[in-house]
Amino acid sequence: MNRSNLSIKIASIFVATVCISCNAKIDNRKESQANAQQTPQPNIVYGDLIIKQETDYLMIPVSIFPDVNQGGNNKGSLYSGSLSRSSRDRKNIYNLIFYSKKDASTNTLLDKKAIIKSFDLIEKKAIGQPVKRFWLYRIIEEDTNKDKKLDYRDATIGYLSDLSGRNLQQITPDNTQLNDWNIVQSTGAIFLEITKDTDNDKKYDTKSYIRVNLDNPAIGKEIISNDLENKIKSYIVEQ
């Protein structure tokens, strides 16, 4: 084989290789475009107007569709108490808009990415004093189990706000799940049932209780301290 024929063959192989590479890039580009078209971007969806006679504000829930965080278990694993709360187990809510009946002003509850799993109107009553009302929320704001979505497996933190959706205050500890609550009017406090991840396995399976003073809301302290729990164990658990 002379040099001329060898050069022609090498050139032909080079051209063929370049063509195959270009076709592969075009096919990959087309595939990426097709996948992008098949995954629609979420749109804002406004829920039904929420009207409570006890407040001077209307509320509008904000959701998205499609919602990558929607689905999974919305019930049993999340609650160990009563399931009768009116606003539980609905579609994910990403914010709440508050509209003033008096001056038509608006504001949002959140200024961060999070999911509002439930919200309930609660009251503190005391003889000779006006009724104090709050909104109590269960909010998922961190992907605590690192599965790249926010759902019932993540920490669910308790918050209080005033009736306008302002003065949002965290009342349960980080890395816990708020399950249920009861207001004891004689003490002016709300008692909250939470579950904790005590062994850092990303599962919330240890129940505890905390108390929050509704006259001065803040992150509550656990009713059962570590010292008390150790003392109880010494009585009933063989060492």
C-alpha positions in Angstrom: 0.0 0.0 0.0 1.5 3.4 -1.0 1.6 6.4 1.1 -1.2 8.1 -0.9 -3.7 5.3 -0.2 -2.8 5.1 3.5 -3.3 8.9 3.9 -6.7 8.6 2.2 -7.8 5.8 4.5 -6.6 7.7 7.7 -8.5 10.8 6.5 -11.7 8.7 5.9 -11.5 7.2 9.4 -11.0 10.7 11.0 -14.0 12.1 9.1 -16.2 9.2 10.0 -15.2 9.5 13.7 -16.0 13.2 13.7 -19.4 12.6 12.1 -20.3 9.9 14.6 -19.3 12.2 17.5 -21.4 15.1 16.1 -24.4 12.9 15.6 -24.1 11.6 19.2 -24.0 15.2 20.5 -27.1 16.1 18.4 -28.9 13.1 19.7 -28.0 13.9 23.3 -29.2 17.5 22.8 -32.5 16.3 21.4 -32.9 13.9 24.3 -32.2 16.6 26.8 -34.7 18.9 25.1 -37.3 16.2 25.1 -36.8 15.5 28.8 -37.2 19.2 29.6 -40.4 19.3 27.6 -41.7 16.3 29.5 -41.0 17.9 32.9 -43.2 21.0 33.1 -42.3 23.8 35.4 -44.6 24.2 38.4 -47.3 26.9 38.4 -48.6 28.8 41.3 -52.1 27.6 42.5 -54.2 29.7 44.9 -56.5 27.7 47.2 -60.0 28.6 48.4 -60.4 31.7 50.5 -60.3 31.1 54.2 -62.6 33.3 56.2 -62.7 33.2 60.0 -65.1 35.4 61.9 -62.7 35.7 64.8 -60.1 37.6 62.8 -59.9 40.7 60.7 -58.0 38.9 58.0 -58.8 36.6 55.0 -56.3 34.0 54.1 -55.3 32.5 50.7 -53.2 29.3 50.6 -50.5 29.1 48.0 -49.6 25.8 46.4 -47.9 24.6 43.2 -48.7 22.2 40.4 -47.2 19.8 39.6 -45.7 19.4 43.1 -42.7 17.1 43.3 -43.1 17.0 47.1 -46.7 15.8 47.0 -47.4 12.2 47.7 -46.3 9.6 50.2 -47.9 9.0 53.6 -49.8 12.1 54.8 -51.5 10.5 57.8 -50.6 7.8 60.2 -46.8 8.1 60.4 -47.1 11.8 61.0 -49.5 11.8 63.9 -49.8 9.8 67.1 -52.7 11.8 68.5 -56.1 12.9 67.2 -56.5 13.5 63.5 -59.6 15.7 63.8 -57.9 19.0 63.0 -59.8 20.8 60.2 -56.8 21.8 58.1 -54.7 18.6 58.2 -53.9 16.3 55.3 -54.6 18.7 52.5 -52.3 19.4 49.5 -49.0 21.0 50.3 -49.2 24.7 51.1 -46.0 26.7 50.4 -47.2 30.1 51.8 -50.3 31.9 53.1 -51.4 35.3 52.0 -53.2 37.5 54.6 -55.6 40.1 53.4 -56.8 42.8 55.9 -60.6 43.3 55.9 -60.0 46.8 57.3 -57.4 48.5 55.0 -57.1 45.9 52.2 -53.3 45.5 52.9 -51.7 42.1 52.2 -48.7 40.2 53.5 -47.3 36.7 53.4 -46.6 34.4 56.3 -43.2 33.1 55.0 -40.2 34.7 53.4 -38.4 31.4 52.8 -39.0 28.1 51.1 -41.0 25.7 53.3 -44.2 23.6 53.4 -47.0 24.5 55.8 -48.4 21.1 56.7 -51.3 22.4 58.9 -52.5 25.6 60.5 -55.1 26.0 63.2 -56.7 28.9 65.1 -56.1 28.5 68.8 -57.3 30.6 71.8 -56.0 31.5 75.2 -58.8 32.4 77.6 -58.6 33.9 81.1 -61.3 35.3 83.4 -61.4 39.0 83.2 -59.0 39.2 80.3 -59.7 39.5 76.5 -59.3 36.3 74.5 -55.9 36.0 72.9 -55.8 34.2 69.5 -53.0 32.8 67.5 -52.4 30.7 64.4 -50.5 27.5 65.1 -48.6 26.0 62.2 -46.7 22.8 61.5 -43.9 23.7 59.0 -41.4 21.6 57.1 -38.4 23.9 56.3 -35.4 21.5 56.0 -34.7 18.3 54.1 -33.5 16.6 57.3 -33.3 13.1 55.8 -31.5 14.3 52.7 -33.8 12.6 50.1 -34.0 15.9 48.1 -37.7 16.6 48.9 -39.7 18.0 51.8 -42.3 15.5 53.1 -43.6 13.8 56.3 -40.3 12.1 57.0 -38.6 15.5 57.6 -38.6 17.6 60.8 -42.0 19.4 61.3 -41.6 22.4 63.4 -44.3 24.2 65.4 -44.7 28.0 65.0 -47.1 30.6 66.3 -48.1 33.9 64.6 -50.6 36.6 65.3 -53.9 36.8 63.4 -52.3 38.9 60.6 -49.6 36.2 59.9 -46.9 38.4 61.4 -44.6 37.9 64.4 -43.9 34.3 63.5 -42.3 32.5 66.5 -40.8 29.0 66.6 -42.1 27.0 69.6 -40.7 23.5 69.1 -37.1 22.5 68.9 -35.2 21.9 65.7 -35.0 18.4 64.3 -38.3 17.3 65.9 -41.8 16.6 64.6 -44.8 18.3 66.1 -47.6 15.7 66.3 -50.4 17.1 68.5 -51.2 19.7 71.2 -53.6 20.7 74.0 -54.2 24.0 75.5 -54.7 24.1 79.3 -56.5 27.3 79.9 -55.9 27.3 83.7 -52.2 27.4 83.1 -52.2 29.8 80.1 -50.0 27.3 78.3 -50.1 24.9 75.3 -48.7 21.4 75.8 -47.2 19.9 72.6 -46.4 16.3 71.8 -43.3 15.9 69.7 -41.1 13.1 68.4 -37.3 13.3 68.3 -34.5 11.6 66.4 -32.4 10.6 69.4 -30.0 8.2 67.6 -29.5 10.3 64.5 -30.9 7.7 62.1 -33.1 10.3 60.4 -36.2 8.7 61.9 -38.5 10.4 64.5 -39.5 7.7 66.9 -39.0 9.0 70.5 -42.0 10.8 72.0 -41.7 13.8 74.3 -43.8 16.7 75.6 -43.0 20.4 75.9 -44.8 23.3 77.5 -45.1 26.8 75.9 -46.4 29.8 77.8 -48.8 31.6 75.5 -48.2 34.9 77.2 -44.5 34.8 76.2 -44.2 32.2 73.3 -40.7 30.7 72.7 -39.2 27.3 72.1 -40.6 25.2 74.9 -38.7 23.1 77.4 -39.3 19.3 77.6 -41.4 18.2 80.5 -39.5 15.0 80.9 -35.8 15.9 81.5 -33.0 13.5 80.8 -32.3 13.2 84.6 -36.0 12.3 85.2 -35.9 9.7 82.4 -32.7 8.1 83.8 -34.3 7.9 87.2 -37.4 6.3 85.9 -35.3 3.8 83.9 -33.4 2.9 87.1 -36.7 1.9 88.7 -38.1 -0.3 85.9 -35.3 -1.4 83.6 -32.8 -4.0 84.5 -29.2 -2.7 84.2 
